[in-house]
Amino acid sequence: MSITFCVPPRPGELCLPLLFRLPDDHSTQQLTARHRVTGVQTAADGTVLVAIEITDPATARPVDVRFDVVPQGERVPGRALLVGTVDRAGAKFDVYGTYLGPVADEN
């Protein structure tokens, strides 16, 4: 599985593989615009981890992506894409991601 919420990395572009820990079942993460989500898993404490390959932040602007962890079969409204399914405490949960747009410049 490989998903991008904005733009995929260029062919041959070096990417850094990272595990993003989702702090809550509904949280926003900043990613580089060019990225690739490669999987989801559950940590020992039940926290959801998202495996993401990101490009050099100096060459790709930051974007916001919201991640939602919901009971399997529950749909997230809007433009959300299913990233994967995890098992947490014996129950299945779907992980969705939604592109929110470029990170806003603040004064």
N, C-alpha and C positions, 0 to 999 in steps of 0.2 A: 504494500500500500504506500502511496506517495501522494500527498495533497499539498497544494499551496493556496493561500487565501488571497494573495496579491499577484506576484510575478515569480515564476520559477527561476532558479539560478541559471545563468548562461551555461551552455555546453562547455565542459572543461573547467568551469570556475571552481576555485577551492572553497569548500564549505567546512565550517566547524560544527561537528555533531555535539549537541548539548541535550541534557535532560532538564526540562523546565518542570519544577514542582508547582502544582496548582494549589495556592494557599486555601482556596475555598471552592465550593461546588459551582460558584459563579464568580469568575475573576477575569481581569484584563491583564494581558501581557504585551510588552513591547517587543516586536520582532523586527528584523530588517525586512525591507520590502521584498527582497529576493530571498526566499526560504523554501524549505521542503519539510513537511511533517512526515515522519517515517513510522510512527507507531505510538501506542499508549500502553502503559503498564501501571500496576499498583505497587506502591512501596509497602514494606512490612507493617507500617502504622496505618495503612488504608488510604494514604494520600495518593492522588493520581499524578503520574509523571507523563509528560509528553516529550517524545524524542523528536527533536527538530534540528535540521541542518541549516545554519544561517551563513550568509555571505559576510564579507568584511563590512562592518558598520560604516567605515569611511567611504565606501563606494555605493551604499544603498541606504536610502533614508529610512527612519524608523516608522513603523505603522503599529496601530493598536489592533489586537485581536482579542475578542472575548471568548472564553472557554466556559461551557456549561456541562456539568456532569449531572445527568438525570436518570431516573429508573428506566431500564430498557423498555422501549416501546413508546415512551413519552416523547412527543415531538417538541422541539424548540421552535417558536415562531420566527418568521423572518427568513433571512438568507443563510441560515446556519447550514454547515456541511458536517456530515457525520465523519468523525475522525477515527473512531474505533469503539470497541466495547471492552470494559474491564470487569473483573470479578472483585467485589468488595464485601467481606463478611458473608460470603455465600450467596450474595445477590448480584445480578448483572446490572451494569450501568452503562449507558451510552455517553460518549464524550463528543460534543459538538463544538465547532469553532465558527466564529462569525467575524469577518473583516469589518472593522469600524472606520477605517480611513487612516490617513497620515497623522502622525503625532502633531498636535497643534503647537505652533511656536508661541511661547508665552513671554511676556515682558518681564 
